[in-house]
């Protein structure tokens, strides 16, 4: 039941422009960062079958964005980045992920969506105080 709820959340994140999907992105961030949610390639392939290309790219963009935050567990971040690279090659024929520094996942995925509102909304969720208060392991854990 929870897997379908998370898949539904991923669908909702991808189905609307990112600046409109802020609450869904925050809920997805909570699941990824604090509850151990790691979408599988099979799960993403299933979503790909029911979403438009742009919607699917938007969902992948958000997963890649979430992997950039220090609060994301290292193994989860690697997993999300591997999925992003795989699907980027599948959809766009290449993988031009910058190896250092910050970059805009929305531009990399060819989206016009602004990620500024998302980054601002995610700030309170990725502080050490908030992360520790969840009672779950996270990327800032000692």
N, C-alpha and C positions, 0 to 999 in steps of 0.2 A: 504494500500500500504506500509506504513512504517513497519508494523508488518512483512510482507513478506521480506522486505529488511533486517530487524534485524534477522529474522530466517535464511535468506541466509548468513548473516555475521556469525552467529553461526555455520552454516554448513561449511563455509569456514575455520573457526578457527579449527574445528574438523577434517577436511579432510586432513590436512597436518601436518607434524611434527611442533611442536611449534616454533622451532627456524626459521622456514621458514614462519610462519604465523604472524610474529610480527606486520605488518601493520594492518592486520585484527583484531588482539587482541587489538591494540591501539584504533581502531574505535569502537570495542565492549566496551572497557573500558569507552570511552567518552559517549556512549549511556547509560551504566549502572550507571556510577557515576554522570553524569551531565544532562541527559535527561530523567531520570526516567524509563528507560527500566528495566522491571522485567519479565523475561520469566516465563510462567506458566507451570504447570506440563503437561497440555494437549499439549502445544506447544512443550515441550521437548519429550513427548511420540510420537508426529508426527515425530520429527527429528529422534528419535530412530528407527522408522520404515524404514527410508531411508538411514541410516548410518550403517557402520559396528560397531561392538561392540567397537573396539579400537577407532574409530573416535568419537563415542558418549562419551566414557569415556574421551577422550581428551577435548571435548567441556565442559563437566561437570567439569573437572579439571580446566579449565580456569575460569569458573564462580566461582568456589570455591576460586581460587587464587584472583580474583577481590574482593571477599568479605572480604579478609584479610586486605585491605588497609584502613587506617583511613578516607580517602576521600570518601569512600563508605558510604552512609547514613546507619544509624544503622538498620532501618527497612528493607532496601534492603539487607544488609549483612545477617540479620537473615533469610530472605526469601531465599536467595541463599544457605545458609548453610542448611536450612531445605530440600530444593530440593536435594542438594548434599547427605545428609544423606539418604533420601528416595531412590534415585537411587543407591547409594552405596550398600544399603541392597538388592535391587532388583538384581543388577548385580553381586555383589561379596559375598552376603550372610551375611555380617556383616557391622558394622559401627564403625571403630576404630579411630574416629576423636580424636586427642589429645585435651584435654580440656584447656591446657595452653601452651603458648609459640608459636613460629613459627615452622612450619613443612612444608614439601614439598608435596603439593597436587599431583604432578606427581608420586611420589613414592607411595602415598596412593592409587592412582588409578591404580597402576601397570604399569605405562608407563615408557619408557626409555627416554622420551623427556627431554631435559634440559630446565629449566625455567630461568636460569641466564640471557640469552639475553632478555627475556620478562621483567623481573624485571628491568633491566637496561633501556629498552625502555620506561617503564611506569613511571620511576622516574620523568621526567619533567611534566607529566600529573597530578601528584598527589601532587604538591606543593601547598601551600596556595595561592601564587600569581597567579598561573595558574588557580586554582579552582575558586578564586574570579573573575578573568577576564572573566570567562564563563558567568557570570550573572545568573547562576542557583544555586539552593540550592545544598548542598553537605555535606558530613560528617564532614567537618571542619568548617561549618557555625556556627556562634554564636547562 
